[in-house]
């Protein structure tokens, strides 16, 4: 029988972001909440206790804030000062440390705004890829990497007259082993939706850059209605 427990809590500062600690809790004690406060603190709250998370002080800039928070099978991933961080579920110190590999770096070419996961829901294997959104000075970029930080593909939107306003991605299997199709949907400031596709190899460190536009939805706004025009390539 499913048991539902509702509890409330009060924090010292307003909450900016909130996420479950475990993506698939297997017991009531794992139904915990991770919250980022407006002052930059990250706390974990359960029905009977409260604990604090910390960031590796060697990589945190003074005055910067946590810009994204997400739960995955390995732990809790966050972005802080343009850097990807991971706090493993098995880490009793509750410390966010550098994400492994390329997307764990922070520099002029890699400034990560948010980090999330991509799951292949139609595959029997529990393979998880990581999707990093990079906000650069002159263009928008996404990077997809595996669990050890190896980059599998990346896509840059370099159009000075347009900007990306929203995006989402989905991972689908192919008929070949170790290959997957990534579909990326971009919403741009000209009211269009761009559907792009790229095939990646999950078992190698070869970066695939063969993205192709497979669909375009043009949104025409009228006084009395909205018209969607879909083009398939």
N, C-alpha and C positions, 0 to 999 in steps of 0.2 A: 504494500500500500504506500502510495506517495505521500510524504509528509512535507507540508509547507510551513516554513518558519519565517515570520516577518519581524524585523527589528529596525530600530532607528538609531542614529548616532549623530553627534555634534562634533564639528571640527573647529580648530582654532582660526582657520581662514576659509574663505569660499572655495568650493571645489571647481577646478577647471576641467578635469577629465576623470573618467571612471571606467573601470574594467574589472571583469572577474579575474581572480588569481589563477584559476584552473579552467581550461577550456572545456574539460569533461570531468567534473568532480565525481569521484566514485564513493564518496561518503559525505555525511552532513558536515563534518568538520572541515571539509575542503570548500564549502560554500562561502568563500571569503571574497572581499572586495578590495581592490587596489584603487586608491584615489590620489590624484595630483592636486595639490592645493595651489592657490594663486601665488603664494610666496615661494613656490618651487619645491616644497616638501612633498614627499611621497609616503603614504601610509597604507597599512593593510588593516582592514577591519573585519572582525568576525562577530558572532553573536555574544561572545563572552570575553574578548580581549582585543587589544589594539597594539600593533607593533609598527615600527618605522623602518623604511628602507633608506639606504644611503647610496651615494654615487662615489665612484673611485675619484678621490680628490685630485689625482694627477691629471685627469682629463676634463675636469669640469671648470668652466670659466665663471668667474665671479659675476653675479647678477644675471646670468642666463637662466632660462626656464626650460622645463621639459615640454617639448612641442608635440609629442605623440606617445601613446601608450597602447599596447596590444598584448593579448595573451596567446601563447602558442604551447605546443606540447613540451618543448624544452624548458620554458619558463616565461618570464615577462620581458618583452622587448620594448625599448623606449628610445627616443631620440632626444639628445640634449646637446646644445651648443653645436648643432650640425653633425653630431657623432651618433652612430648606432651603438646601443648598449643592450646587454642581456643580463638578467638576474635569473639564474637557474633555480628551479623548484627545490633542488637539493642543497642549495647554498643557505646554510643556517645563519650566515651573517647578513643576509638580505642586502647584498651590495651589487649594484649595477656595474658591470665591467665591460670593457670593449668587446664588441661583437667580433668574432674571428674573421680573418680575411680582408678582402679589399673594402667591403662596405663598413668595416670597423674603423677605417681611417677617416680623418677629417682634414681637409685642406682646401686649396683653391679650386680643385677640380671635383671634389667630393664633399658637398655640403648637404647632408641628408635632412629633409624636412619631416618626413614620416617614414615609418617602417611597418609593414604588415605581412601577412602570410598568404600564400597561394596553395590550395589543396587540390589534388586531382581526385575529385569525388567519384569518378567512374573507374578508378583503378583499385585493385585489391591491395596494392602496396601503399603504405602510409608515408609517402614521400611528401615532404613539405618544402616549398621554395619561398624565398623572401623577396618581397617587392619593396624597393626603396625609391621614394620620390625625392629627387634632388632639385633644389631651387637655386639656379645659377644666376649670374648677373644679367646675361643676355639671352638665355634660353631655358627651357624646361626639360627635364630629363628623368627617366625611370631606369632603374637597374634591377635585374632579376638574378638572384644568386642562390646557391644551395646552402645547406646547413653549416658548411665550413667556410662560407664566404667567397667561394669561387664564383665569378661572374659568368652566367650562361648567356645572357643577352642584355642589351641596353637599347634604349630608343630616345632620341633627342628631337624635340619640337622646336625648330629654329625658324620662327616667322616673326619678324620685328613688328608687324602690324597686328598680330593676333596674340592672344594669350590663352593658356589652358585654364578653364574655370572649374572643371571637375573631371574625374577619370575613374575607371574601374577595370579590372582584369579578371579573366577566367582561364583555368588550365584544363585542357582536355587531352585524353590519350590519343595516340595514333595506332595504326596496325603494326608498327614496328616497335620492338622492345627498346626501352630506355629513351624513347622520343616522346615529346609532348608538343601540342599546339598551344601557343599563348595567344589569346585574343584580347586586345587592348581597345577600350572605347574611350575616346577623348571628346569632351565637350569644349568647344572653343568660343571665344567672345563674339564670333559672328553668327551665333545661334545654330551652329552645325554640330552634328555628331559624326565622328570619324571612327570607323571600325577597321582595325589593323590586325594582321596575323603574322606570326613568326613561329617556325618550327625549331625547337631546341633539343639538344642531346643532354640528358640528365647525368650521363656517366663520364663525360669528358670535361676538360677545362677550355674547350674551344668556344670562343665567344661568337654567337650567331648574330649577324646584323642584317639578315635578309628579311626585313619587314616589308610587307606589301599592304596597300590599301584595298580592302575587299568589300567595303560598303561605305556609303555616305548618306546621312539623313539631313536634309535641308529643312529647317523649320521656318515657315513663312507665317508671320504674325499679321492677321487682319483685324479689323475693328470688331467683328462679331465672331471670329473663329480663329483657330490655329490649324494650319495645313502642314502635314508631314509629307515630304517627297523623298522617297527612298531610291537610291541608286546602288545597284550591285555590280561589282566589277568581276 
